[in-house]
Amino acid sequence: MPAARPPLRVPDRPVEYHAMTHLLTDIPVLEGTEDLDAPKTAGPEVSGKKAVYLETYGCQMNVSDSEIVASVLRDAGFGLTHNENEADIVLLNTCAIRENAEQKVRRRLDALRADKRRNRPDLKLGVLGCMAERLRHKLLEQEKLVDLVVGPDAYRDIPRLLDESAESGQAAVNVQLSREETYADIAPVRYDSNGVSAFVSIMRGCDNMCAFCVVPFTRGRERSRPVESILGECRSLVEGGFKEVTVLGQNVNSYRYDENGTAVSFAELLYRISLISPELRIRYSTSHPKDCSDELLHVHAERPNVCNYIHLPVQHGNTDVLQRMRRTYTRDEYLALFDRARTIVPGISF
């Protein structure tokens, strides 16, 4: 494991900006990411006792979750198919944050349910993820659309639930949220991989409780994945020829993991990932302004393979509204963060 660096010193003058020397100019875009609401299907195809067609709606976190689900299913002997008509089981990994994605899932379920009634009575339908957590009663009891409902912390239980539903003929459900689950020991099945870029989940859930957001209630409270498991996954990706990772969390800036009595911050984690290989580009998403530290900005300045781009949600430009949204920062503090970032990392993009 790379040695931890000494604490970053904030200099009296701006740090010299080092242009990234290992820039890949033609990174293929992961198919479907241009439209967050467009469904994505899992790959690669794997044979097994029953064929599962896995379709994903929503953000990169959902794509990363589907890679975990595919791994769990494969290890339990299930097959994965890209052909919905060949599937014994159709699972939709869903989003409850974006209304458009939720509407698409509902229309998709209506069509699948109609096809099941007319042509494939043995077909099992399941809803996974955030929408499953939020609308489980409607999906199971009121609308009776699905045979399986699984929340984002219960993916390990999917094989058992599928077997249970097959044996009983009844719907199976597990939407129990966890304070510990990070899926740290599961090696993801790379999702329609282009062989160049990959997502690496470093934490789950959120503690911010913004007034407008359901994430703490659909994905649970915040917990960080162990440092060494993240570094191990990134090393495996480099060994497999990947050139770029995007580390993911509901708020990556608040990553904290206790390592032998010492708290590892997100800035420290990012620094360690950057030491794995100079050929590996590193991005991250998404960030909360309140946790975007000077230490993190200095990592951008010091490490040439940490991309100098920050996804920093604005939410609103009025301090009173931000307070009602429970965003915990003011308009002036947000603008001051931009100025500080441009001082420490000239040329940084937002």
Secondary structure per residue as TSV (DSSP state, phi and psi in degrees):
chain	resnum	aa	ss	phi	psi
A	1	M	-	360.0	134.1
A	2	P	-	-57.7	142.4
A	3	A	-	-67.8	146.1
A	4	A	-	-67.7	139.1
A	5	R	-	-80.3	158.9
A	6	P	-	-66.9	158.9
A	7	P	-	-56.0	141.3
A	8	L	-	-72.9	135.1
A	9	R	-	-94.1	131.2
A	10	V	-	-79.7	114.1
A	11	P	-	-76.8	165.4
A	12	D	S	-76.3	-17.8
A	13	R	S	-129.3	163.3
A	14	P	-	-58.7	143.0
A	15	V	-	-73.0	146.9
A	16	E	-	-64.3	133.8
A	17	Y	-	-88.4	127.1
A	18	H	-	-103.0	117.2
A	19	A	-	-65.4	146.1
A	20	M	-	-69.3	127.9
A	21	T	S	-93.0	-13.5
A	22	H	S	-116.9	51.1
A	23	L	-	-76.5	129.1
A	24	L	-	-98.1	118.9
A	25	T	S	-86.1	-18.1
A	26	D	-	-124.6	55.3
A	27	I	-	-71.3	122.6
A	28	P	-	-64.5	142.8
A	29	V	-	-85.2	133.8
A	30	L	-	-60.0	124.6
A	31	E	T	-56.5	129.7
A	32	G	T	98.4	-15.9
A	33	T	T	-74.8	-13.3
A	34	E	T	-65.2	-30.7
A	35	D	S	-121.1	105.8
A	36	L	T	-61.2	-25.0
A	37	D	T	-90.7	-4.2
A	38	A	S	-78.6	134.9
A	39	P	-	-70.2	148.4
A	40	K	E	-119.5	146.4
A	41	T	E	-112.0	150.2
A	42	A	-	-79.6	153.1
A	43	G	-	-152.5	169.9
A	44	P	S	-79.4	169.1
A	45	E	-	-70.1	138.7
A	46	V	B	-136.8	137.7
A	47	S	-	-83.4	155.3
A	48	G	-	-173.7	-173.9
A	49	K	S	-65.6	-33.9
A	50	K	S	-140.6	143.6
A	51	A	E	-90.2	130.1
A	52	V	E	-112.5	130.3
A	53	Y	E	-104.9	117.0
A	54	L	E	-112.3	121.1
A	55	E	E	-122.1	136.3
A	56	T	E	-121.1	135.6
A	57	Y	-	-121.1	146.2
A	58	G	S	107.1	-148.4
A	59	C	S	-87.9	-178.1
A	60	Q	H	-61.9	-30.9
A	61	M	H	-61.6	-37.8
A	62	N	H	-68.4	-39.1
A	63	V	H	-60.8	-44.9
A	64	S	H	-61.6	-40.4
A	65	D	H	-62.8	-39.2
A	66	S	H	-65.2	-30.8
A	67	E	H	-64.4	-35.2
A	68	I	H	-69.7	-45.8
A	69	V	H	-59.1	-44.7
A	70	A	H	-59.9	-39.0
A	71	S	H	-66.2	-44.5
A	72	V	H	-61.0	-44.8
A	73	L	H	-65.7	-44.9
A	74	R	H	-59.7	-46.0
A	75	D	H	-66.2	-22.6
A	76	A	T	-90.8	4.2
A	77	G	T	93.3	6.2
A	78	F	-	-82.7	152.8
A	79	G	E	-94.7	162.2
A	80	L	E	-122.1	133.0
A	81	T	-	-130.5	150.6
A	82	H	S	-90.8	-8.7
A	83	N	-	-102.7	107.9
A	84	E	G	-59.1	-33.0
A	85	N	G	-72.0	-17.2
A	86	E	G	-93.8	-2.6
A	87	A	-	-83.2	142.6
A	88	D	S	-88.8	-23.8
A	89	I	E	-137.5	130.9
A	90	V	E	-115.8	121.8
A	91	L	E	-116.0	129.4
A	92	L	E	-109.3	117.1
A	93	N	E	-90.1	119.9
A	94	T	E	-116.3	167.0
A	95	C	-	-121.9	133.8
A	96	A	S	-111.4	5.3
A	97	I	S	-89.0	-41.5
A	98	R	-	-100.2	119.4
A	99	E	H	-60.4	-38.3
A	100	N	H	-62.7	-41.0
A	101	A	H	-64.5	-41.3
A	102	E	H	-63.8	-40.8
A	103	Q	H	-63.7	-40.2
A	104	K	H	-63.3	-40.2
A	105	V	H	-63.0	-42.7
A	106	R	H	-61.7	-44.8
A	107	R	H	-63.6	-38.7
A	108	R	H	-64.6	-42.0
A	109	L	H	-64.6	-40.5
A	110	D	H	-58.9	-44.6
A	111	A	H	-66.6	-43.0
A	112	L	H	-66.1	-40.0
A	113	R	H	-64.0	-40.5
A	114	A	H	-64.2	-42.3
A	115	D	H	-63.5	-38.8
A	116	K	H	-62.9	-44.6
A	117	R	H	-64.1	-40.8
A	118	R	H	-80.8	-43.6
A	119	N	T	-122.4	-29.9
A	120	R	-	-135.7	75.5
A	121	P	T	-63.6	-22.4
A	122	D	T	-87.8	-4.1
A	123	L	-	-65.1	132.4
A	124	K	E	-99.7	133.3
A	125	L	E	-115.2	135.3
A	126	G	E	-136.0	146.8
A	127	V	E	-116.8	128.8
A	128	L	E	-116.0	162.9
A	129	G	E	87.0	-152.3
A	130	C	H	-64.4	-41.9
A	131	M	H	-67.0	-35.2
A	132	A	H	-62.2	-41.6
A	133	E	H	-66.1	-40.5
A	134	R	H	-82.5	-35.5
A	135	L	S	-118.2	28.0
A	136	R	H	-58.7	-39.5
A	137	H	H	-67.7	-41.4
A	138	K	I	-64.4	-45.1
A	139	L	I	-64.9	-37.7
A	140	L	I	-90.0	-44.1
A	141	E	I	-104.2	-51.6
A	142	Q	I	-74.1	-49.1
A	143	E	S	-99.3	-17.4
A	144	K	-	49.3	48.9
A	145	L	-	-87.5	-26.1
A	146	V	-	-133.6	165.2
A	147	D	S	-103.4	-12.0
A	148	L	E	-146.2	132.3
A	149	V	E	-132.7	120.5
A	150	V	E	-135.1	123.5
A	151	G	-	-77.6	170.6
A	152	P	T	-69.2	-11.4
A	153	D	T	-103.5	7.5
A	154	A	-	-120.8	22.6
A	155	Y	G	-65.1	-28.3
A	156	R	G	-62.4	-24.0
A	157	D	G	-87.8	-4.0
A	158	I	H	-58.5	-47.5
A	159	P	H	-57.0	-43.6
A	160	R	H	-64.0	-42.2
A	161	L	H	-65.5	-38.0
A	162	L	H	-64.0	-44.1
A	163	D	H	-64.0	-40.9
A	164	E	H	-62.1	-44.3
A	165	S	H	-65.9	-38.8
A	166	A	H	-64.0	-39.6
A	167	E	H	-74.2	-40.7
A	168	S	H	-91.0	-23.6
A	169	G	S	75.4	5.4
A	170	Q	S	-107.3	161.5
A	171	A	-	-68.6	146.4
A	172	A	E	-119.3	144.7
A	173	V	E	-144.6	141.5
A	174	N	E	-150.2	106.6
A	175	V	-	-121.6	25.8
A	176	Q	-	-67.3	123.8
A	177	L	-	-84.1	153.7
A	178	S	-	-125.6	150.5
A	179	R	S	-97.0	-2.6
A	180	E	S	-120.8	-28.0
A	181	E	-	-64.5	124.1
A	182	T	-	-129.7	-2.5
A	183	Y	-	56.8	31.5
A	184	A	T	-63.1	-28.6
A	185	D	T	-93.4	1.9
A	186	I	-	-97.8	125.4
A	187	A	-	-84.9	113.1
A	188	P	-	-64.4	147.5
A	189	V	-	-84.2	111.7
A	190	R	-	-58.8	130.9
A	191	Y	T	-87.4	108.3
A	192	D	T	44.5	48.5
A	193	S	-	-65.4	139.2
A	194	N	-	-90.9	-0.2
A	195	G	S	77.3	2.4
A	196	V	S	-119.1	-48.8
A	197	S	E	-116.8	147.3
A	198	A	E	-147.4	154.9
A	199	F	E	-97.6	140.0
A	200	V	E	-129.7	114.0
A	201	S	E	-79.6	128.9
A	202	I	-	-112.6	-12.4
A	203	M	E	-162.0	164.9
A	204	R	E	-135.4	154.5
A	205	G	-	76.0	-178.3
A	206	C	-	-157.2	142.8
A	207	D	-	-109.7	4.9
A	208	N	-	-74.6	-30.6
A	209	M	-	56.4	43.0
A	210	C	-	-59.5	145.5
A	211	A	T	-63.0	-26.6
A	212	F	T	-98.7	0.5
A	213	C	-	-116.3	140.3
A	214	V	-	-101.6	0.7
A	215	V	H	-54.1	-46.5
A	216	P	H	-60.1	-22.3
A	217	F	H	-95.1	-21.1
A	218	T	H	-101.2	-26.4
A	219	R	T	-117.3	-2.0
A	220	G	-	84.2	-174.0
A	221	R	S	-78.4	162.9
A	222	E	-	-72.8	134.8
A	223	R	E	-150.5	143.0
A	224	S	E	-104.7	143.5
A	225	R	-	-78.5	146.9
A	226	P	-	-56.7	142.3
A	227	V	H	-57.7	-49.5
A	228	E	H	-65.2	-32.5
A	229	S	H	-68.2	-35.1
A	230	I	H	-67.7	-47.5
A	231	L	H	-61.8	-39.4
A	232	G	H	-62.7	-41.0
A	233	E	H	-65.6	-40.6
A	234	C	H	-66.0	-39.2
A	235	R	H	-62.5	-42.2
A	236	S	H	-62.1	-37.9
A	237	L	H	-65.2	-42.8
A	238	V	H	-61.7	-44.4
A	239	E	H	-63.0	-27.8
A	240	G	T	-86.2	4.3
A	241	G	T	94.1	3.6
A	242	F	-	-71.1	146.4
A	243	K	-	-114.7	-9.2
A	244	E	E	-149.2	136.3
A	245	V	E	-123.7	144.8
A	246	T	E	-114.8	114.1
A	247	V	E	-83.8	138.4
A	248	L	E	-120.9	147.7
A	249	G	-	-172.5	161.6
A	250	Q	T	-63.5	-32.7
A	251	N	T	-150.5	86.3
A	252	V	G	-61.6	-28.7
A	253	N	G	-62.2	-23.1
A	254	S	G	-93.6	9.7
A	255	Y	-	-55.1	130.9
A	256	R	E	-147.6	128.2
A	257	Y	E	-136.5	132.1
A	258	D	E	-82.1	114.5
A	259	E	E	-117.5	103.1
A	260	N	T	54.2	42.6
A	261	G	T	85.9	-1.4
A	262	T	E	-115.8	129.7
A	263	A	E	-77.3	124.7
A	264	V	E	-94.9	121.4
A	265	S	E	-86.7	172.2
A	266	F	H	-63.8	-39.3
A	267	A	H	-59.0	-44.3
A	268	E	H	-65.0	-42.6
A	269	L	H	-60.5	-46.9
A	270	L	H	-60.5	-41.1
A	271	Y	H	-59.9	-45.4
A	272	R	H	-66.0	-39.5
A	273	I	H	-61.8	-39.0
A	274	S	H	-66.0	-22.3
A	275	L	T	-81.4	-11.2
A	276	I	T	-62.3	-44.4
A	277	S	-	-159.1	136.2
A	278	P	T	-68.3	-15.3
A	279	E	T	-85.4	-6.5
A	280	L	-	-95.4	117.1
A	281	R	E	-82.2	143.7
A	282	I	E	-126.5	128.3
A	283	R	E	-124.5	170.8
A	284	Y	E	-152.6	156.1
A	285	S	E	-162.9	139.9
A	286	T	-	-116.6	169.9
A	287	S	-	-118.2	150.7
A	288	H	-	-110.4	130.3
A	289	P	G	-55.2	-33.4
A	290	K	G	-65.6	-21.3
A	291	D	G	-110.3	8.4
A	292	C	-	-82.8	96.0
A	293	S	-	-88.6	161.5
A	294	D	H	-62.5	-34.3
A	295	E	H	-58.3	-43.4
A	296	L	H	-64.2	-42.7
A	297	L	H	-62.8	-35.1
A	298	H	H	-70.4	-28.6
A	299	V	H	-64.0	-42.3
A	300	H	H	-56.3	-43.7
A	301	A	H	-70.8	-37.3
A	302	E	H	-80.6	-35.5
A	303	R	-	-105.2	112.4
A	304	P	T	-67.0	-19.9
A	305	N	T	-96.8	4.6
A	306	V	B	-89.5	113.6
A	307	C	-	-62.1	134.7
A	308	N	S	-86.7	67.8
A	309	Y	B	-146.1	134.0
A	310	I	-	-128.2	125.7
A	311	H	-	-85.8	105.0
A	312	L	-	-126.3	93.3
A	313	P	-	-55.4	137.1
A	314	V	-	-83.5	-47.9
A	315	Q	-	67.3	-54.2
A	316	H	-	-164.5	156.4
A	317	G	S	-103.7	8.7
A	318	N	-	-117.7	127.4
A	319	T	H	-62.1	-40.7
A	320	D	H	-62.7	-41.8
A	321	V	H	-66.7	-41.6
A	322	L	H	-58.9	-38.1
A	323	Q	H	-65.8	-41.1
A	324	R	H	-67.5	-29.0
A	325	M	T	-78.7	-6.1
A	326	R	T	58.8	45.4
A	327	R	-	-87.1	-13.3
A	328	T	-	68.2	16.0
A	329	Y	-	-142.0	162.9
A	330	T	-	-103.5	169.5
A	331	R	H	-57.2	-45.8
A	332	D	H	-63.9	-39.4
A	333	E	H	-65.4	-38.1
A	334	Y	H	-63.6	-47.4
A	335	L	H	-66.3	-35.8
A	336	A	H	-64.6	-35.1
A	337	L	H	-63.2	-41.1
A	338	F	H	-59.8	-46.7
A	339	D	H	-62.5	-42.3
A	340	R	H	-64.7	-41.6
A	341	A	H	-63.3	-40.3
A	342	R	H	-71.8	-25.4
A	343	T	H	-72.4	-45.6
A	344	I	H	-75.0	-38.1
A	345	V	S	-128.0	81.2
A	346	P	T	-56.0	134.4
A	347	G	T	88.8	2.6
A	348	I	-	-65.2	146.3
A	349	S	B	-110.3	153.3
A	350	F	-	-127.0	360.0
